[in-house]
Amino acid sequence: MDRLSFTRIHLPSTTSTNDVARDLAARGAPEGTVVTAEYQTAGRGRLGRRWLAPPGTSLLCSLLFRPPPGLALLPHPTDLTMLCALAAADAVEKAAGLPVSLKWPNDLVVVRGESWRKLGGLLAETGISGDRVEFVVVGVGINVNVPAESLPDLAPDATSILAETGRETDRDSLLEQFLDGVASRHARWRAGERPWAEWAARLATLGRAVRVVTAEGEQRGVAEGVDDEGSLLMRTPDGALHRIRVGDVLLAH
């Protein structure tokens, strides 16, 4: 099977790379289209949150995937988010020598003892027509050369490669490593190999006492695992096992 190739569109500034990628998808852009930007005026995270990054400091990109008909709904489109998360974590380790873990459902984190610092995140958006997925756009944001003094403006738990290593990292080299990892994992996915097991093994969340905040409220328990669609399985003190599809996970101290 042919390896996925990429066509990059680089913008000095845009509202959101996901916005541009979705617009390009609607106009027929091919799979492998990559949108990058130096700055986003309306970057988005999960649950409608803003994604902030100082101009020229971070890796801000969105990838366009077009699942073939046989893979349109099974495996679940979250597979593409999983493989991108794994590729992003590996890229940081290769480009900067910084070990990276994943925090359910889609954050890149640096683990420091009993705490973690957020290095980046992913946001997937899907275009559906009838009963099939026409396209999936996966946005990736990684804090690369954000100075330590600027991190509190981004989020209370934010970190960057620069803050962790003391060295600047070439963002184009990081992007190249990331896309190479995406292409290799995508080829295996197209051949029927799901990224779920590798993704689950990389989750720093599992085995921890956590607080999970959902639209219904907050629950505490132990994150025991994830199912094959990526939902979190949490055991509460009463012994019940809860399946959580959407929510925020915090360490319970």
DOKOL-847949 format. One record per atom (N, C-alpha, C): x, y, z. Coordinates in steps of 0.1 Angstrom, whole numbers, plus 2048, in hexadecimal, padded with zeros to 3 digits. Each point is the difference from the previous one (the first is absolute). Last residue first. Layout:
DOKOL-847949
XYZ
...
//
This chain:
DOKOL-847949
7C588D9BD
80A80180A
7FA7FF80E
7F67F57C9
7FA80180D
80B80080B
80280E7C9
8047F880B
7F980380D
7E78097D1
80A806809
8057F680A
7E28047CF
8067F880A
80A807807
7D180A7E0
80E804804
8047F880B
7DC7F37D6
80280680E
80E804802
7DF7DD7E0
80480E7FF
80280580F
7F67D27F9
8038037F2
80680E7FF
7FB7D7827
7FF80F7FE
8058037F2
7ED7D6822
8058027F3
7FF80F7FD
8027E2830
7FA80A7F8
8078027F3
7F87DB82C
8098047F5
7F98097F6
7FA7F3838
7FA8017F3
80B8047F6
8057FC831
8037F47F8
7FB8017F2
801822823
7F57F7803
8027F37F7
81E8257FD
8027F980D
7F57F6803
80B80A7CC
7FD80880B
8017F880D
8177FC7CD
7FA7F880B
7FE80A80C
8068067C7
80380480E
7F87F980A
8108047C9
7F97F7809
80480380E
7FF81B7CD
8067FD80D
7F87F7809
8018037C8
7F980580C
8087FC80C
80A7F47D1
80780B807
7FA80680C
7F47D97E3
7FC80D7F9
80780C807
8057D3810
8068007F2
7FC80C7F8
803804836
7FA7F67F7
8068027F2
81980A830
7F98067F6
7FA7F57F7
810804838
8037FC7F2
7F98097F6
801805831
8057F37FF
8047FC7F2
7FA82B824
8007FE7F1
8067F27FD
7E781182E
80D7FB7FB
7FE7FE7F1
7E382481F
8027F27FF
80E7FD7FB
7D6829806
80D7FC804
8017F17FF
7E082B7E9
8017F3807
80F7FD803
7DB82C7F1
80D7FA803
7FF7F3806
7DC8187DC
80680380D
80D7FA801
7E48007D9
7F77FC80A
80580380E
8188087D7
7F5809800
7F67FD80C
8317F180A
7F87FF7F4
7F580A801
8327F1818
7F580A800
7F97FF7F2
8217E1824
7FB8027F2
7F4809800
82E7F081F
7F3806801
7FC8037F1
8237D8816
7FD80C7F8
7F2806804
82C7DA80A
7F4805806
7FD80D7FA
81B7DA7E5
80180C809
7F2802806
80D7E07DD
8057FB80C
80080B80B
8008117CE
7FB7F3805
8077FC80D
80A8297E6
7F4800808
7FD7F3807
82380A7DF
80480280E
7F4800809
8077E97CE
7F8808808
80580180F
80F7E47DA
80780D801
7F980980A
7EF7D57F2
80C7FE808
80780D803
7DA8007E3
7FC7FD80E
80C7FE809
8088067D2
7FB80C806
7FC7FE80F
80D7DB7E6
80B808802
7FC80D807
7DE7E37F3
8087FA80B
80C809803
7E280D7DC
7FA80180D
80A7FB80B
8038057CE
80A806809
7FB7FF80E
7F57DE7D5
7FB80B807
80B80580A
8017E57CF
80580080D
7FB80D808
7F77F47D0
7F87F980A
80580080E
8108167D6
8017F27FF
7F97F880A
80182F801
7F97FC7F4
8017F17FD
818811825
7F2801802
7F87FC7F4
82E8047FC
7FD7F4808
7F1800803
8118267EA
8017F47F7
7FC7F3808
802828819
7F48007F7
8017F47F7
82580881B
7F57FA808
7F38007F7
8268147EE
8037F2802
7F57F9808
7FD82F7F7
7FF7F87F3
8037F1803
80481F824
7F27FF7FC
7FF7F67F3
82A80C810
7FA7F7809
7F17FD7FC
8188217E8
8067F37FD
7FA7F5809
7F582D808
7F97FB7F4
8057F27FC
815815826
7F27FD802
7F97FA7F4
82C8107FC
8007F4808
7F17FC803
8068297EA
8057F57F8
7FF7F3807
7F7827819
7F57FD7F7
8047F47F7
82281181B
7F67F9808
7F47FC7F8
82181A7EC
8057F2802
7F67F8808
7F682D7F9
7FF7F97F4
8057F2801
80581D825
7F27FC7FE
7FE7F97F3
82B804821
7FC8047F3
7F27FA7FD
81380C832
7FE7F57F7
7FB8067F2
81C812831
7F68027F5
8007F47F7
80E7FE835
8058017F2
7F48037F7
7FD7F482F
80980C800
8068027F2
7DE7DF811
80D7FC7FC
80A80B801
7D180580C
8047F3805
80F7FD7FE
7EA8277EE
80080180F
8067F3806
7FB8027D1
80A809805
80180080F
7DD7E97EC
80C7F87FE
80C809805
7D280A818
8058007F2
80D7F87FF
7CF807821
80F8007FF
8038007F2
7D2809824
8077FF7F3
80F7FF802
7D880481F
8087F4800
8097FF7F4
7E1825808
8077FE80C
80A7F4800
7F681B7D3
7F87F8809
8087FD80C
80B8237E0
7FA7F67F8
7F67F8808
81D822813
7F58067F8
7F97F67F7
8257F381B
7F4803808
7F58077F9
82B7F87EA
7F87F4802
7F3803808
82881D7F5
7F38027F8
7F67F4803
82D802812
7F880B806
7F38027F9
81F7DF7F1
7FA7FC80C
7F780B806
8087FE7CB
80880280C
7F87FD80C
7FA7E87D0
7F980A808
80880280D
8067E37D6
80A80A805
7F980B808
7E47D97F5
80E7FC7FD
80A80A806
7CC7EB803
80780B805
80F7FD7FE
7D67ED7E3
80A7FC80A
80880D803
7D07EB7E6
80780C805
80A7FC80A
7DD7EB7D6
80A7FE80A
80780D804
7D17E97E5
80880B803
80A7FD80B
7E27E47D9
8067FF80D
80980C802
7D47EF7E0
80B80A802
8057FF80E
7E37DF7DB
80380380E
80B80A800
7D67EE7DB
80E804803
80180280F
7DB7EA7EC
8068057F4
80E805802
7DF7DA818
80880B803
8078057F3
7CE7E7803
80F7FE7FF
80780D803
7CF7F77FC
8067F780A
80F7FE7FF
7EA82C7EE
7F87F4802
8067F780B
8208227F9
7F68007F6
7F87F3801
82682081F
7F87F37FE
7F68037F5
831814818
7F68037F7
7F87F37FC
81F81182E
7FC7F67F6
7F68057F6
82B80D826
7F38047FB
7FC7F87F4
82680382D
7FB7FA7F4
7F28057FD
82E80E81E
7F28037FE
7FC7FA7F3
82B800828
7FB7FD7F3
7F1803800
83081181E
7F37F97FF
7FC7FE7F2
82D80D825
7F98027F4
7F37F8800
81E806826
8098047F5
7F88037F3
7F77FC839
7FA7FF7F3
80A8067F5
80A7E7832
7FF80D7F9
7FC7FE7F2
7FB7E2831
8048017F2
7FE80E7FB
8097E1832
7F980B7F9
8047FF7F1
8137E6825
7F27FE801
7F880B7F9
8307F97F0
7FC7FA80C
7F17FD800
80A8177D9
80A80380A
7FB7FB80D
7F67FD7C7
7FD7FB80D
80B803809
7EB8167D2
80C7FC806
7FE7FC80E
7DD7FF7D3
80480580D
80E7FC803
7D58067D9
80E7FC801
80580680D
7CB7F37F2
80B809803
80D7FA800
7D07EF7FA
8078047F4
80B80B803
7DF7E981F
7FF7F87F4
80A8047F5
8127F5828
7F37FE7FA
7F980D800
8357FE7FE
7F580180A
7F37FF7F9
8377F17F5
7F28047FB
7F780180C
8398067FC
7F57F7802
7F38067FA
8398077F9
7F3805800
7F67F4802
839811803
7F67F5801
7F2806802
82B8167E7
7F780280B
7F67F5801
82380D7DE
8057F780A
7F880180D
7FB8167D3
80480780B
8057F880C
7F07EF7D4
80680D7FD
80680880C
7EB7D4805
80B7FF7F6
80680E7FD
7DB7FD81D
80B7F8806
80C8007F7
7D88147F1
80680880A
80C7F9806
7E67E87E1
80880B7FA
80780980A
7E27DD80F
80D7FB7FB
80980B7F9
7D480B80E
8087FD80C
80E7FB7FB
7E08077DF
80580D805
8097FE80C
7EC7DA7EC
80A8067F7
80580D806
7DC7EC816
80C7F8801
80C8057F8
7D68147FB
80580380E
80D7F8802
7E87F87D8
80780D800
80680480E
7E77D87FB
80C7FF7F9
80880D7FF
7D5800815
8097F8808
80E7FF7F8
7DC8157EA
80580880B
80A7F9808
7EB7E77E0
80980A7F9
80580A80B
7E07DF80D
80D7FA7FD
80A80A7FA
7D2809808
80980480A
80D7FA7FE
7DA7F67E4
80980B7FC
80A80580B
7EE7CC7FE
7FB80D804
80980B7FB
8037D27E5
80180580E
7FB80E802
7E47F97E9
8077F6807
80D7FD7F9
7E58217EE
7FB80180E
8067F5809
8108067D3
7FA80D803
7FB80180E
81A7DF7E3
80480480D
7F980C805
7F87ED7D5
8007F4808
80480380F
8008237DD
7F37FB804
8007F480A
829821803
7FA7F97F4
7F37FA805
81582D816
8007F2802
7F97F97F4
81B82E806
7F47FC7F9
7FF7F0801
81A82E819
8007F27FD
7F27FE7F9
82382C80F
7F37FB7FA
8027F17FC
818824827
8027F67F5
7F27FB7FB
81A82D81C
7F47F77FE
8027F77F4
81F822826
7FD7FA7F3
7F37F8800
82881F81D
7F18017FE
7FD7FA7F2
82B806825
7FC7F87F5
7F18007FF
81D829817
7FA7F3802
7FE7F97F3
81182E807
8067F980B
7FC7F1800
7F282A7E5
80D7FB7FD
8067F780A
7D981E812
8047FF7F2
80E7FA7FF
7E47F382B
80680C7FB
8047FE7F2
7D77E6815
80E7FE7FE
80680D7FA
7CE7E5814
80880C7FF
80F7FC7FE
7CA7EE7FB
80E7FB801
80980C7FD
7CA7FA815
80A8067F7
80D7F9802
7D07E6808
80A809806
8098067F5
7DA7E07FC
7FF80E7FC
80A809807
8007CF803
7F5806807
7FE80F7FE
8307EF7F2
7F47F8803
7F6808807
82081E7E5
8037F3807
7F37F9802
81282A7DC
7F67F9809
8067F4806
80E8347E9
8037F2801
7F77FA80A
80382D7E9
7F57FA806
8027F1801
82181D7EE
7F880B807
7F47FA807
8337EC7F1
7F17FE7FF
7F980B808
8357F77E7
7F780580B
7F27FD7FD
8237EF7E4
80880780B
7F880480C
7F27D67DF
7FF80E802
80A80580A
7EE7D47DC
80880480B
7FF810801
7E87D17E7
7FF80E802
80880480C
7FB7D57DB
80580480D
80080F800
7EC7D27E2
80280F801
80380380E
7F57D47F2
80E803802
80380F7FF
7D67EC7E7
8067FB80C
80F803801
7E48207E0
8037F2802
8057FD80E
7DB8267F0
80E7FF802
8047F1803
7D38177F7
8067F57F9
80E7FE801
7E0820815
8028037F2
8087F67F9
7F67FC82E
7F38027FA
8028037F1
8277FD81A
7FA7F37FF
7F28017F8
81782880C
8067F97F5
7FA7F27FD
7F1818826
7FC8067F4
8067FA7F3
80E7F082A
7F37FC7FE
7FA8077F3
82B80D80E
8007F27FB
7F27FB7FE
80582B813
8058007F2
8007F27FA
7F480582E
7F68077F7
8057FF7F2
81E7F0820
7F57F67FE
7F58077F7
82481A80E
8047F77F5
7F57F57FE
7F6831812
8037F3805
8047F87F5
7FE82F7FB
7F77FE80B
8047F3807
8278167E7
7F37FC7FC
7F77FF80D
83680F7E9
7F680180B
7F27FB7FA
8297F97E8
80680880B
7F680280C
8017D47DF
7FA80D801
80680880C
8067D17DD
80480780B
7FB80F800
7F87CB7EB
7FC80E7FE
80380880D
8107CD7E8
7FF80A80B
7FB80D7FB
7FD7C97F4
80180D7F9
7FD80B80B
80F7C77FF
7FA80C806
80280C7F7
7FA7C5800
80980C7FD
7F980C804
7FD7C880C
7FA80D7FF
80A80B7FD
8087CD7EF
80280880C
7F980E7FE
7F27D17E6
80880D7FF
80080780E
7FB7CA7FB
7F880C800
80980C800
//
